[in-house]
Each structure stands twice: as C-alpha cells, then as structure tokens.
Amino acid sequence: MDLHGSRRTFLIAGASLAAAKLSFPQSAGGALTAGQVIDRIKGNVGIPWRSQTVDNIIAGSADMPVKGIATAMMATFDVVKRAAAAGRNMLITHEPTFFSHQDTIDTLKNDATYQTKLDFLTKQQMVVFHFHDHWHGHRPADGIATGMVRELGWEKNADPQNARQFLFPGTPLARLAKDMQTKLGIRVMRVVGDPAMPVNRVAASWGNVSLNPGIPLLSQHNVDVLVLGETHEWELVEYAQDMISSGKKKALIILGHVMSEQAGMKYCAEWLKSFITEVPVEFITTPEPYWSPDNPVA
C-alpha cells in the first residue's frame, strides 16, 4: 500500500524502540534468530521504530532459529508453502497474512481456512514478519517506491523536484499503460480515460489509494495520470470520470494491489542481503489474483 493511503496513518506516540534496540536470545549453537533479523532491520531502515505499528511477528516467535529468509508482497498460503519448500522458514511479508491490515484474528479463530494456514506455519516452524509501515518509511526513500521505479525503468523519468511524479514526452495513454503492463507482467489492468490522451506528467501512489489523497493528487493542474494499485470505484474512479466529463484531460491507471507493490519486495530482498549474510535470502513472487475471461489461467 502507498505511504499516504488511508490505511497507512502512523500513530506517532511514545518513545522510539530504535533508541534502545531490543535484545533477543540466540538459539542453541548461536544460530541467527528471527528476533535478531528484526533487530538488524530496525537498525538499517533509516527511521526510528514506531511504538504503534503493524510491523510485528504474526506467526512463530522471536527466538526461532532462521534457516533462510523469503520476502513477499503478500503471505498467501501459496507463498507460505513455496517458502517452506525452499527452506526459507522466515517470511517477511509486506501485506497481511490473515486477511486484515491490523492482523486482527478475533473473528477467525474458528475459521477453517485460517486454521489450516496457521497449522501449516506452526508445523513447519515458520516465522512471519509483517513489514509494511517501516518499509514505506525507509530512508533515504520508500522501499516499495524504489523497487517499483526500478522495475519500470522510470529512474530517468523521475521529476527531480517531486519523487512521486514522472515526466513523459506526450506519450499516448494507451501506450503508457501497455508498457507498464508488459514490464510488470500484469494480466488484468484497468484504465480510466481517453486512450489517445497525451501524457506528460504521471503521479504514482503505489498500493491502495483512498479518496484522500487521491483527489489532491489527480486534481493537480499539471498531473495527467494517477497510477495506483486499487481504490473504491464510487470514490476516486467516479471522481476521475466526472473530471473527464467536465472537460479535463485526466486518467487513472489501476494496476491491482499486488502488482503495484510487488517489485518493492523484490528490492527488499536485495536490501536485506546487504546486512544479513548468515542465511540465504530470496524474493518469492505473489501470484496476481485475477485473470481475464479472454485469457483464463488456472
């Protein structure tokens, strides 16, 4: 999700945990533990650790020995099973494991799907760490945004005055959308706007974008297109349609949530390798959840 989306409002309260790093016990034989991995993340992310955050261990425990690490956009059961098969018993996921951004499970305790997934994680002695808030907050730049820009090859298009905006030389909207679809490997993409509209400036807000900041971003006079992962159709999509109907040259490119942040967790694996050398670290792709009736896939 995008740093400025409605689900991402940090509650800045209390002292920073980064000011006094937590101490986690080593496992027998001095093996690297999940807690020590998290400690290193806290020490390298470039911002103080928030006292209130979703970035926590969701399954397993801090003292579990780590044999290998996988990063993923979302800890779907498919991703969890592939991580286990690869011997990566610590999974660092950007989005939730149990279907709620806040990882609330009170209503799921008797749910068969939840229990099956939890039982598998327990049996495989896996640790799942939710790494959302601080990866977006990473300095010098948002880790998700960095990965997405690299994957698209947009470094050369970046506005030096605004890291969230990108410059294009009058590229037709349809061509820009197709280029993004190809580079990101997206099966299902939605676009609002005139396919032939020349695009000169794009604003990007990766992940979920609510009405606010969606409207302020799209309504900037020099922004032609807003790229995002997902939004409510009765909010930002309707607003964009009304802008177009009132004569404004505007467009939305809606990538899908997973595909709009996936490359950010690919980059996360590279980042982790810079300070974790004892165990293998790899990125595991989260499959795009959608397919088109014109091209059905299993």
N, C-alpha and C positions, 0 to 999 in steps of 0.2 A: 504494500500500500504506500501511497505517497505521503511524504513527511507532513504536508499541510492538510491532509484529509481529515474528516470529522472523527475518524476512529483513532487518530494519532495525536490527540492533545495530551501532552505531557503534564502531569500534575507536579509542579516543581515545589517540593516541600521536603523539609528535613535535611539532614546533613548528607553529603555525598558519601556513598560507600567506597568510592575510589580513594578517598582521603586516607582510609586505613584499610588496606586490602585484607580480605578475609583469608584466613589460614585453613587449608583443608589437609587432612591427614593423607599421607601416602599409603598406597596399598602395600601388601606384603611384597617384599622384594624391590621396593622402590619404584614400581611401575607408575606411569603417568595416570593421574585420576581425572575424572570429569571435572571435579572442582578446581583442579589446577589449570585445566584448559580454560575454564571460565575466568579464572583469575588473570590469565595471560590476555584473554580478550579484553577484560576490563582495563588492563594496563596499556593496551595498544590501540584502543578505539578512538582515543584523542579527545574525549569529553568526560566530565565527571559522571559516575554511575548514578542514575536516578534512584531515589528512595522508593518511588512508586512507579512500577513499570511492568509490562507483560513479559519482560525478558527474564525468564526463570526456567528451572528444570521442571519439565512437565511429566516425565516418567523416569524411573530409575532414581539414583541418588548420587550425591557429590563424591562419595568415596569409591565409586565403582572404577575399577581399572579400565583404561581405554586401550583397545587393540587397534582401532582405526577410526577415522572421522569422516563422515559424509556431510556435505551441505546440500540443502534442497530448498526450493521455493515453498513447498508445502509437504508436510509429513503425511501424505495419503498412505493407506495400507499398502498399496503397490510399492511406493517409495520405501516404506519401512522394510518390507520383505526383501527388496533388492539390496538395501543397505546391509541387512543381516547376512544375506547370501554372499556379499562381497567381503564380509568380515569387518565391517565398519559399525562397531557397536555404540558409537556416539553419533547421533544425528542432530545436526544444527539446522533448524528449520526457520524460515522467515515468517511463514504464516502458521496458524494453529494446527494442533494435532487432533483435537477433539471438538472441532466444528464451532468454536466460539473464540472470538478475538481475545477475550479475557480468560479463556481456558476454564470457563465455568462448567462444572460437570454435575451439579446437584440434580438436574433432571434426567441425567443419562445413566445413573448408577444401575438401573435395571434394564438398560437398552442392550440388546444382543450384539449389535454392530460395535458399539463402544466397548463392550466386554471382550469381544473377540480380539479386537485390536490391542487392548490393554493386556490381555492374557498373553498374546504373542510377544509383546515388548518385554513382559516380565520373564517369560520362559527363555527368551534369547538374551536376557541380562543386558538390555539396551538402555541407554540414557538419551532422552530427547530434550534438547535445549531450545527454547523459543527465543530467537534473536531477531527482533523486529525494531524496537524503538531506537536502540543504540546503533544499529547498522544504518538506519536512516540518518541518525545524528552524527555518524562518523565524520571526523575531521582529518584532513582538510576538505573532504567532500562526501556527500551522501553516497554510501556504498552501492545502493541499488541504482541510483542515477549514473554513477561511474560505469558500472557494468553494462547498463543499457546503452549508453552513449558509445562505448567501445564496440559493442556487438553490432550496432547500426553503422559504425564508421562515421559518426557525426562530430567527431572532435574538431574537424576543420570547419564545421558549420556553426559552432558554438559562438554565441554573442559574448564578447569579452566583458561586456557590462552587465550581463544577466545570465547566470549559469543555467537557468531554466528555459532559455529561449534559443532558437536556432534559425539561421538565415539561409534562405534558398533563393535562387535566381529566377523567380517566376515559374517554378515547376508546377505543372498541372496537378490538381489534387489527386486524380486517379493514378497518375504515375508515382507520386509520392507514397500513396497508400500501398500500391503494388510493390514498390521497392521495400517498404517496411515489412510487408507480408513475406516476401521472399527471404530477406535477411534474418527474420526471426522465426521462420518456418511455421507460420500460423495457418491453420486450416480454415478457421472461421473468424472473419473480421467484419466489423460494421462501420460504415462511413455515412455521415450526415453532411450534405452539401452538394454543390454543383461539381460533377467530375472534371469539368474543364476549367474550373476556377484557378487562376494563377496563385501560387503560394509563395510568399516572400518571407514570412516570419511564422514560426511554429513555437507554441508554448507546450512544454511537456510536464505532465503531472502523473507520474507512474503509479499504478495501482488504483485504489478506489478514490473517486473524486465526488464529493457531495456538492450540493447547490452552492455552498460557500466553502472553498474558494473558486469553484467552477465558474460562476458568473463573473467575478472580478478578473479572472484570467482571460476568459473569452471576450469580455467586453472591452479590453484594452484596444484602443483605436488602431494600433499597428500590428495586432496579432490576427492572423488569418485563420489559423487552425489550432485547436487544442487536442493534443494526443493524450490519451488516458487508458486506464485498464478497464474500469467499469463505472457505471453510475446509474441512478434511477431514471427511467425513461420519462417519468412525469415531472422530473425536476430539470436537470441540465439538458437532456435531449429536447424536451419541449421548449426550453428557453432558446436553444440554438435554432430550432425550427422557426420560432417566432422572430428571431433576429433576421433570418433569411427571408421570411415572408414580408418583413418590413423594409426590405431593400438592402440589407447589409450583406457584404461578402464574407461569410463565416462558414466554418466547417468543424466537425468533430471526427477524429479517427479513434475508434474504440477497439483496442487490441484484445481484450479479455484479461482478467486479472493476472492469471498465471503467466501468460506470455508477456505481460507488460513489466514483470519484475524478475523473471527467470534468470536473465543474464547477470543480474545483480548478485545472485547467489553463486553463480559460476565464478564471478570475480571474488566472492567471499572465500572460496576455496584457495585461490591464489594468495589472497591476503593472509589467511591462516598459516599457509606454508612458510611465510616469512618469519614466523616465531614459534612454530610447532614443528619439530624435526624428528621427534622420537617415534612417531607413528605415521602411517600413510594418511593422506588427506585427499579426498576426491569429491567432485561435484556429481550429483545424481539428478538427472532431468526429471521434472514432474510432468507427466503427460498432459497435453492440452485436453480439457474435459469434453470439448464439443466437436461435432462433425456435421458436415452439411449433407442433406439428402442427395445432392448431386454427386457426392463422393463419400459414401458411407464407409466407415472403418470400424473394426472391432475394438 
